[in-house]
Amino acid sequence: MKNLAWILSGVAILEAVVMMALPYVSPRQTFLGVRTGAEFRASQSGRKVLLQCWGQVIGWSVLTLALLLRVGGLSDRLAAWLAILPIVGR
């Protein structure tokens, strides 16, 4: 189980990195899945929304890592579901 926890922790970190990079690989007129226009991304409101999104991703990822590494005795199935918590939580 300990080995699985480390592998799933790596998966959770990779999920967080991908979710934080998504706004930069989407089309300019789309921001976090919403059509906003190209200028919204660089505005103060756009930066505020991006920081809030990153805060949620980091928060859920830290919670997931803490649960995976600290809570012992989890079944493999429960640990695997726990690893997708950052995606579901956001």
KOLGU-4560 file (N, C-alpha, C; in nm, 3 decimals, padded with zeros to 5 digits):
<recs>
<n_xx: 00.082 n_yy: -00.119 n_zz: 00.000 ca_xx: 00.000 ca_yy: 00.000 ca_zz: 00.000 c_xx: 00.086 c_yy: 00.125 c_zz: 00.000 mol: A seq: 1 type: MET>
<n_xx: 00.197 n_yy: 00.122 n_zz: 00.072 ca_xx: 00.280 ca_yy: 00.241 ca_zz: 00.079 c_xx: 00.335 c_yy: 00.278 c_zz: -00.059 mol: A seq: 2 type: LYS>
<n_xx: 00.372 n_yy: 00.176 n_zz: -00.136 ca_xx: 00.421 ca_yy: 00.200 ca_zz: -00.271 c_xx: 00.310 c_yy: 00.260 c_zz: -00.357 mol: A seq: 3 type: ASN>
<n_xx: 00.187 n_yy: 00.210 n_zz: -00.344 ca_xx: 00.074 ca_yy: 00.262 ca_zz: -00.419 c_xx: 00.046 c_yy: 00.407 c_zz: -00.381 mol: A seq: 4 type: LEU>
<n_xx: 00.061 n_yy: 00.440 n_zz: -00.254 ca_xx: 00.038 ca_yy: 00.578 ca_zz: -00.209 c_xx: 00.136 c_yy: 00.673 c_zz: -00.276 mol: A seq: 5 type: ALA>
<n_xx: 00.260 n_yy: 00.632 n_zz: -00.290 ca_xx: 00.359 ca_yy: 00.719 ca_zz: -00.355 c_xx: 00.328 c_yy: 00.734 c_zz: -00.504 mol: A seq: 6 type: TRP>
<n_xx: 00.285 n_yy: 00.628 n_zz: -00.569 ca_xx: 00.251 ca_yy: 00.635 ca_zz: -00.710 c_xx: 00.129 c_yy: 00.726 c_zz: -00.730 mol: A seq: 7 type: ILE>
<n_xx: 00.027 n_yy: 00.708 n_zz: -00.648 ca_xx: -00.092 ca_yy: 00.791 ca_zz: -00.660 c_xx: -00.064 c_yy: 00.936 c_zz: -00.621 mol: A seq: 8 type: LEU>
<n_xx: 00.031 n_yy: 00.959 n_zz: -00.534 ca_xx: 00.071 ca_yy: 01.096 ca_zz: -00.502 c_xx: 00.132 c_yy: 01.163 c_zz: -00.625 mol: A seq: 9 type: SER>
<n_xx: 00.213 n_yy: 01.088 n_zz: -00.698 ca_xx: 00.268 ca_yy: 01.141 ca_zz: -00.823 c_xx: 00.160 c_yy: 01.172 c_zz: -00.924 mol: A seq: 10 type: GLY>
<n_xx: 00.059 n_yy: 01.087 n_zz: -00.930 ca_xx: -00.055 ca_yy: 01.111 ca_zz: -01.019 c_xx: -00.128 c_yy: 01.238 c_zz: -00.979 mol: A seq: 11 type: VAL>
<n_xx: -00.150 n_yy: 01.258 n_zz: -00.849 ca_xx: -00.220 ca_yy: 01.377 ca_zz: -00.801 c_xx: -00.140 c_yy: 01.504 c_zz: -00.833 mol: A seq: 12 type: ALA>
<n_xx: -00.009 n_yy: 01.498 n_zz: -00.821 ca_xx: 00.075 ca_yy: 01.614 ca_zz: -00.854 c_xx: 00.068 c_yy: 01.642 c_zz: -01.004 mol: A seq: 13 type: ILE>
<n_xx: 00.073 n_yy: 01.538 n_zz: -01.085 ca_xx: 00.062 ca_yy: 01.556 ca_zz: -01.230 c_xx: -00.073 c_yy: 01.616 c_zz: -01.268 mol: A seq: 14 type: LEU>
<n_xx: -00.180 n_yy: 01.572 n_zz: -01.204 ca_xx: -00.312 ca_yy: 01.629 ca_zz: -01.228 c_xx: -00.311 c_yy: 01.779 c_zz: -01.197 mol: A seq: 15 type: GLU>
<n_xx: -00.251 n_yy: 01.817 n_zz: -01.085 ca_xx: -00.248 ca_yy: 01.958 ca_zz: -01.046 c_xx: -00.171 c_yy: 02.041 c_zz: -01.148 mol: A seq: 16 type: ALA>
<n_xx: -00.059 n_yy: 01.990 n_zz: -01.194 ca_xx: 00.021 ca_yy: 02.063 ca_zz: -01.293 c_xx: -00.057 c_yy: 02.082 c_zz: -01.422 mol: A seq: 17 type: VAL>
<n_xx: -00.124 n_yy: 01.978 n_zz: -01.466 ca_xx: -00.202 ca_yy: 01.987 ca_zz: -01.590 c_xx: -00.317 c_yy: 02.085 c_zz: -01.574 mol: A seq: 18 type: VAL>
<n_xx: -00.388 n_yy: 02.078 n_zz: -01.461 ca_xx: -00.500 ca_yy: 02.170 ca_zz: -01.440 c_xx: -00.455 c_yy: 02.315 c_zz: -01.431 mol: A seq: 19 type: MET>
<n_xx: -00.336 n_yy: 02.338 n_zz: -01.378 ca_xx: -00.285 ca_yy: 02.476 ca_zz: -01.370 c_xx: -00.237 c_yy: 02.526 c_zz: -01.506 mol: A seq: 20 type: MET>
<n_xx: -00.200 n_yy: 02.435 n_zz: -01.596 ca_xx: -00.152 ca_yy: 02.475 ca_zz: -01.728 c_xx: -00.265 c_yy: 02.491 c_zz: -01.829 mol: A seq: 21 type: ALA>
<n_xx: -00.382 n_yy: 02.437 n_zz: -01.802 ca_xx: -00.492 ca_yy: 02.440 ca_zz: -01.899 c_xx: -00.530 c_yy: 02.580 c_zz: -01.948 mol: A seq: 22 type: LEU>
<n_xx: -00.534 n_yy: 02.683 n_zz: -01.863 ca_xx: -00.570 ca_yy: 02.815 ca_zz: -01.915 c_xx: -00.472 c_yy: 02.867 c_zz: -02.022 mol: A seq: 23 type: PRO>
<n_xx: -00.350 n_yy: 02.818 n_zz: -02.022 ca_xx: -00.251 ca_yy: 02.866 ca_zz: -02.117 c_xx: -00.252 c_yy: 02.791 c_zz: -02.249 mol: A seq: 24 type: TYR>
<n_xx: -00.317 n_yy: 02.677 n_zz: -02.254 ca_xx: -00.322 ca_yy: 02.600 ca_zz: -02.379 c_xx: -00.459 c_yy: 02.609 c_zz: -02.446 mol: A seq: 25 type: VAL>
<n_xx: -00.554 n_yy: 02.677 n_zz: -02.384 ca_xx: -00.685 ca_yy: 02.694 ca_zz: -02.445 c_xx: -00.681 c_yy: 02.810 c_zz: -02.545 mol: A seq: 26 type: SER>
<n_xx: -00.779 n_yy: 02.815 n_zz: -02.635 ca_xx: -00.784 ca_yy: 02.928 ca_zz: -02.730 c_xx: -00.796 c_yy: 03.062 c_zz: -02.656 mol: A seq: 27 type: PRO>
<n_xx: -00.747 n_yy: 03.168 n_zz: -02.717 ca_xx: -00.742 ca_yy: 03.300 ca_zz: -02.651 c_xx: -00.880 c_yy: 03.351 c_zz: -02.612 mol: A seq: 28 type: ARG>
<n_xx: -00.982 n_yy: 03.322 n_zz: -02.691 ca_xx: -01.116 ca_yy: 03.373 ca_zz: -02.660 c_xx: -01.188 c_yy: 03.290 c_zz: -02.554 mol: A seq: 29 type: GLN>
<n_xx: -01.130 n_yy: 03.179 n_zz: -02.514 ca_xx: -01.188 ca_yy: 03.092 ca_zz: -02.412 c_xx: -01.099 c_yy: 03.095 c_zz: -02.288 mol: A seq: 30 type: THR>
<n_xx: -01.161 n_yy: 03.121 n_zz: -02.174 ca_xx: -01.086 ca_yy: 03.127 ca_zz: -02.049 c_xx: -01.152 c_yy: 03.035 c_zz: -01.948 mol: A seq: 31 type: PHE>
<n_xx: -01.083 n_yy: 02.928 n_zz: -01.909 ca_xx: -01.134 ca_yy: 02.828 ca_zz: -01.815 c_xx: -01.267 c_yy: 02.769 c_zz: -01.862 mol: A seq: 32 type: LEU>
<n_xx: -01.278 n_yy: 02.747 n_zz: -01.991 ca_xx: -01.395 ca_yy: 02.684 ca_zz: -02.048 c_xx: -01.511 c_yy: 02.777 c_zz: -02.079 mol: A seq: 33 type: GLY>
<n_xx: -01.493 n_yy: 02.906 n_zz: -02.061 ca_xx: -01.600 ca_yy: 03.003 ca_zz: -02.085 c_xx: -01.554 c_yy: 03.101 c_zz: -02.192 mol: A seq: 34 type: VAL>
<n_xx: -01.641 n_yy: 03.129 n_zz: -02.289 ca_xx: -01.607 ca_yy: 03.228 ca_zz: -02.391 c_xx: -01.612 c_yy: 03.367 c_zz: -02.329 mol: A seq: 35 type: ARG>
<n_xx: -01.498 n_yy: 03.432 n_zz: -02.320 ca_xx: -01.490 ca_yy: 03.563 ca_zz: -02.255 c_xx: -01.433 c_yy: 03.671 c_zz: -02.346 mol: A seq: 36 type: THR>
<n_xx: -01.369 n_yy: 03.634 n_zz: -02.452 ca_xx: -01.298 ca_yy: 03.730 ca_zz: -02.535 c_xx: -01.151 c_yy: 03.729 c_zz: -02.498 mol: A seq: 37 type: GLY>
<n_xx: -01.068 n_yy: 03.766 n_zz: -02.592 ca_xx: -00.923 ca_yy: 03.757 ca_zz: -02.572 c_xx: -00.872 c_yy: 03.855 c_zz: -02.466 mol: A seq: 38 type: ALA>
<n_xx: -00.937 n_yy: 03.969 n_zz: -02.449 ca_xx: -00.886 ca_yy: 04.071 ca_zz: -02.357 c_xx: -00.914 c_yy: 04.040 c_zz: -02.210 mol: A seq: 39 type: GLU>
<n_xx: -01.011 n_yy: 03.954 n_zz: -02.181 ca_xx: -01.043 ca_yy: 03.923 ca_zz: -02.041 c_xx: -00.928 c_yy: 03.854 c_zz: -01.970 mol: A seq: 40 type: PHE>
<n_xx: -00.857 n_yy: 03.771 n_zz: -02.041 ca_xx: -00.747 ca_yy: 03.694 ca_zz: -01.983 c_xx: -00.641 c_yy: 03.785 c_zz: -01.919 mol: A seq: 41 type: ARG>
<n_xx: -00.615 n_yy: 03.900 n_zz: -01.978 ca_xx: -00.512 ca_yy: 03.991 ca_zz: -01.928 c_xx: -00.566 c_yy: 04.096 c_zz: -01.832 mol: A seq: 42 type: ALA>
<n_xx: -00.697 n_yy: 04.101 n_zz: -01.812 ca_xx: -00.756 ca_yy: 04.202 ca_zz: -01.725 c_xx: -00.734 c_yy: 04.166 c_zz: -01.577 mol: A seq: 43 type: SER>
<n_xx: -00.763 n_yy: 04.262 n_zz: -01.492 ca_xx: -00.749 ca_yy: 04.238 ca_zz: -01.348 c_xx: -00.847 c_yy: 04.130 c_zz: -01.302 mol: A seq: 44 type: GLN>
<n_xx: -00.968 n_yy: 04.132 n_zz: -01.354 ca_xx: -01.067 ca_yy: 04.029 ca_zz: -01.318 c_xx: -01.022 c_yy: 03.891 c_zz: -01.364 mol: A seq: 45 type: SER>
<n_xx: -00.964 n_yy: 03.883 n_zz: -01.481 ca_xx: -00.915 ca_yy: 03.756 ca_zz: -01.533 c_xx: -00.803 c_yy: 03.699 c_zz: -01.447 mol: A seq: 46 type: GLY>
<n_xx: -00.711 n_yy: 03.785 n_zz: -01.405 ca_xx: -00.602 ca_yy: 03.740 ca_zz: -01.318 c_xx: -00.654 c_yy: 03.694 c_zz: -01.183 mol: A seq: 47 type: ARG>
<n_xx: -00.757 n_yy: 03.764 n_zz: -01.132 ca_xx: -00.816 ca_yy: 03.726 ca_zz: -01.004 c_xx: -00.883 c_yy: 03.589 c_zz: -01.014 mol: A seq: 48 type: LYS>
<n_xx: -00.956 n_yy: 03.566 n_zz: -01.122 ca_xx: -01.021 ca_yy: 03.435 ca_zz: -01.142 c_xx: -00.916 c_yy: 03.325 c_zz: -01.155 mol: A seq: 49 type: VAL>
<n_xx: -00.807 n_yy: 03.353 n_zz: -01.227 ca_xx: -00.701 ca_yy: 03.254 ca_zz: -01.243 c_xx: -00.636 c_yy: 03.219 c_zz: -01.110 mol: A seq: 50 type: LEU>
<n_xx: -00.611 n_yy: 03.318 n_zz: -01.026 ca_xx: -00.552 ca_yy: 03.292 ca_zz: -00.895 c_xx: -00.646 c_yy: 03.213 c_zz: -00.805 mol: A seq: 51 type: LEU>
<n_xx: -00.777 n_yy: 03.242 n_zz: -00.813 ca_xx: -00.873 ca_yy: 03.164 ca_zz: -00.736 c_xx: -00.876 c_yy: 03.019 c_zz: -00.782 mol: A seq: 52 type: GLN>
<n_xx: -00.871 n_yy: 02.999 n_zz: -00.913 ca_xx: -00.868 ca_yy: 02.864 ca_zz: -00.969 c_xx: -00.744 c_yy: 02.790 c_zz: -00.923 mol: A seq: 53 type: CYS>
<n_xx: -00.629 n_yy: 02.853 n_zz: -00.931 ca_xx: -00.505 ca_yy: 02.790 ca_zz: -00.886 c_xx: -00.509 c_yy: 02.759 c_zz: -00.737 mol: A seq: 54 type: TRP>
<n_xx: -00.569 n_yy: 02.849 n_zz: -00.658 ca_xx: -00.582 ca_yy: 02.824 ca_zz: -00.515 c_xx: -00.664 c_yy: 02.699 c_zz: -00.485 mol: A seq: 55 type: GLY>
<n_xx: -00.772 n_yy: 02.681 n_zz: -00.560 ca_xx: -00.853 ca_yy: 02.561 ca_zz: -00.542 c_xx: -00.777 c_yy: 02.436 c_zz: -00.582 mol: A seq: 56 type: GLN>
<n_xx: -00.706 n_yy: 02.444 n_zz: -00.694 ca_xx: -00.629 ca_yy: 02.328 ca_zz: -00.740 c_xx: -00.522 c_yy: 02.291 c_zz: -00.637 mol: A seq: 57 type: VAL>
<n_xx: -00.451 n_yy: 02.389 n_zz: -00.588 ca_xx: -00.345 ca_yy: 02.363 ca_zz: -00.489 c_xx: -00.405 c_yy: 02.311 c_zz: -00.359 mol: A seq: 58 type: ILE>
<n_xx: -00.515 n_yy: 02.370 n_zz: -00.315 ca_xx: -00.578 ca_yy: 02.326 ca_zz: -00.191 c_xx: -00.624 c_yy: 02.181 c_zz: -00.197 mol: A seq: 59 type: GLY>
<n_xx: -00.695 n_yy: 02.145 n_zz: -00.304 ca_xx: -00.742 ca_yy: 02.008 ca_zz: -00.319 c_xx: -00.626 c_yy: 01.911 c_zz: -00.336 mol: A seq: 60 type: TRP>
<n_xx: -00.521 n_yy: 01.955 n_zz: -00.403 ca_xx: -00.405 ca_yy: 01.867 ca_zz: -00.424 c_xx: -00.331 c_yy: 01.842 c_zz: -00.293 mol: A seq: 61 type: SER>
<n_xx: -00.315 n_yy: 01.946 n_zz: -00.212 ca_xx: -00.249 ca_yy: 01.930 ca_zz: -00.083 c_xx: -00.331 c_yy: 01.839 c_zz: 00.008 mol: A seq: 62 type: VAL>
<n_xx: -00.463 n_yy: 01.856 n_zz: 00.008 ca_xx: -00.549 ca_yy: 01.769 ca_zz: 00.087 c_xx: -00.536 c_yy: 01.624 c_zz: 00.041 mol: A seq: 63 type: LEU>
<n_xx: -00.535 n_yy: 01.603 n_zz: -00.089 ca_xx: -00.521 ca_yy: 01.468 ca_zz: -00.142 c_xx: -00.388 c_yy: 01.406 c_zz: -00.102 mol: A seq: 64 type: THR>
<n_xx: -00.280 n_yy: 01.481 n_zz: -00.118 ca_xx: -00.148 ca_yy: 01.429 ca_zz: -00.081 c_xx: -00.140 c_yy: 01.397 c_zz: 00.068 mol: A seq: 65 type: LEU>
<n_xx: -00.196 n_yy: 01.484 n_zz: 00.151 ca_xx: -00.193 ca_yy: 01.459 ca_zz: 00.295 c_xx: -00.271 c_yy: 01.332 c_zz: 00.330 mol: A seq: 66 type: ALA>
<n_xx: -00.387 n_yy: 01.314 n_zz: 00.269 ca_xx: -00.466 ca_yy: 01.195 ca_zz: 00.298 c_xx: -00.398 c_yy: 01.068 c_zz: 00.246 mol: A seq: 67 type: LEU>
<n_xx: -00.341 n_yy: 01.077 n_zz: 00.126 ca_xx: -00.276 ca_yy: 00.959 ca_zz: 00.070 c_xx: -00.154 c_yy: 00.915 c_zz: 00.152 mol: A seq: 68 type: LEU>
<n_xx: -00.076 n_yy: 01.011 n_zz: 00.199 ca_xx: 00.049 ca_yy: 00.977 ca_zz: 00.267 c_xx: 00.034 c_yy: 00.957 c_zz: 00.418 mol: A seq: 69 type: LEU>
<n_xx: -00.069 n_yy: 01.014 n_zz: 00.478 ca_xx: -00.083 ca_yy: 01.006 ca_zz: 00.624 c_xx: -00.180 c_yy: 00.899 c_zz: 00.670 mol: A seq: 70 type: ARG>
<n_xx: -00.285 n_yy: 00.877 n_zz: 00.593 ca_xx: -00.386 ca_yy: 00.781 ca_zz: 00.635 c_xx: -00.343 c_yy: 00.643 c_zz: 00.590 mol: A seq: 71 type: VAL>
<n_xx: -00.315 n_yy: 00.557 n_zz: 00.683 ca_xx: -00.274 ca_yy: 00.421 ca_zz: 00.649 c_xx: -00.392 c_yy: 00.327 c_zz: 00.646 mol: A seq: 72 type: GLY>
<n_xx: -00.374 n_yy: 00.216 n_zz: 00.584 ca_xx: -00.475 ca_yy: 00.112 ca_zz: 00.583 c_xx: -00.588 c_yy: 00.133 c_zz: 00.484 mol: A seq: 73 type: GLY>
<n_xx: -00.572 n_yy: 00.224 n_zz: 00.391 ca_xx: -00.676 ca_yy: 00.243 ca_zz: 00.290 c_xx: -00.674 c_yy: 00.126 c_zz: 00.192 mol: A seq: 74 type: LEU>
<n_xx: -00.790 n_yy: 00.088 n_zz: 00.146 ca_xx: -00.793 ca_yy: -00.014 ca_zz: 00.042 c_xx: -00.739 c_yy: 00.048 c_zz: -00.087 mol: A seq: 75 type: SER>
<n_xx: -00.693 n_yy: -00.036 n_zz: -00.177 ca_xx: -00.638 ca_yy: 00.014 ca_zz: -00.303 c_xx: -00.744 c_yy: 00.090 c_zz: -00.383 mol: A seq: 76 type: ASP>
<n_xx: -00.865 n_yy: 00.040 n_zz: -00.380 ca_xx: -00.973 ca_yy: 00.106 ca_zz: -00.455 c_xx: -01.004 c_yy: 00.244 c_zz: -00.399 mol: A seq: 77 type: ARG>
<n_xx: -01.011 n_yy: 00.256 n_zz: -00.268 ca_xx: -01.037 ca_yy: 00.385 ca_zz: -00.205 c_xx: -00.922 c_yy: 00.482 c_zz: -00.230 mol: A seq: 78 type: LEU>
<n_xx: -00.800 n_yy: 00.434 n_zz: -00.225 ca_xx: -00.684 ca_yy: 00.519 ca_zz: -00.252 c_xx: -00.686 c_yy: 00.569 c_zz: -00.396 mol: A seq: 79 type: ALA>
<n_xx: -00.727 n_yy: 00.485 n_zz: -00.489 ca_xx: -00.733 ca_yy: 00.527 ca_zz: -00.629 c_xx: -00.841 c_yy: 00.634 c_zz: -00.648 mol: A seq: 80 type: ALA>
<n_xx: -00.954 n_yy: 00.620 n_zz: -00.582 ca_xx: -01.058 ca_yy: 00.722 ca_zz: -00.590 c_xx: -01.012 c_yy: 00.851 c_zz: -00.524 mol: A seq: 81 type: TRP>
<n_xx: -00.937 n_yy: 00.839 n_zz: -00.419 ca_xx: -00.886 ca_yy: 00.957 ca_zz: -00.349 c_xx: -00.790 c_yy: 01.035 c_zz: -00.438 mol: A seq: 82 type: LEU>
<n_xx: -00.719 n_yy: 00.968 n_zz: -00.525 ca_xx: -00.622 ca_yy: 01.036 ca_zz: -00.612 c_xx: -00.688 c_yy: 01.129 c_zz: -00.712 mol: A seq: 83 type: ALA>
<n_xx: -00.816 n_yy: 01.107 n_zz: -00.743 ca_xx: -00.884 ca_yy: 01.197 ca_zz: -00.838 c_xx: -00.960 c_yy: 01.309 c_zz: -00.767 mol: A seq: 84 type: ILE>
<n_xx: -00.942 n_yy: 01.321 n_zz: -00.637 ca_xx: -01.008 ca_yy: 01.425 ca_zz: -00.560 c_xx: -00.980 c_yy: 01.566 c_zz: -00.612 mol: A seq: 85 type: LEU>
<n_xx: -00.858 n_yy: 01.601 n_zz: -00.657 ca_xx: -00.838 ca_yy: 01.736 ca_zz: -00.709 c_xx: -00.924 c_yy: 01.767 c_zz: -00.832 mol: A seq: 86 type: PRO>
<n_xx: -00.950 n_yy: 01.668 n_zz: -00.914 ca_xx: -01.034 ca_yy: 01.691 ca_zz: -01.033 c_xx: -01.180 c_yy: 01.706 c_zz: -00.992 mol: A seq: 87 type: ILE>
<n_xx: -01.226 n_yy: 01.619 n_zz: -00.905 ca_xx: -01.365 ca_yy: 01.621 ca_zz: -00.862 c_xx: -01.392 c_yy: 01.743 c_zz: -00.774 mol: A seq: 88 type: VAL>
<n_xx: -01.299 n_yy: 01.778 n_zz: -00.689 ca_xx: -01.318 ca_yy: 01.889 ca_zz: -00.597 c_xx: -01.323 c_yy: 02.024 c_zz: -00.663 mol: A seq: 89 type: GLY>
<n_xx: -01.253 n_yy: 02.039 n_zz: -00.772 ca_xx: -01.250 ca_yy: 02.167 ca_zz: -00.841 c_xx: -01.374 c_yy: 02.177 c_zz: -00.923 mol: A seq: 90 type: ARG>
</recs>
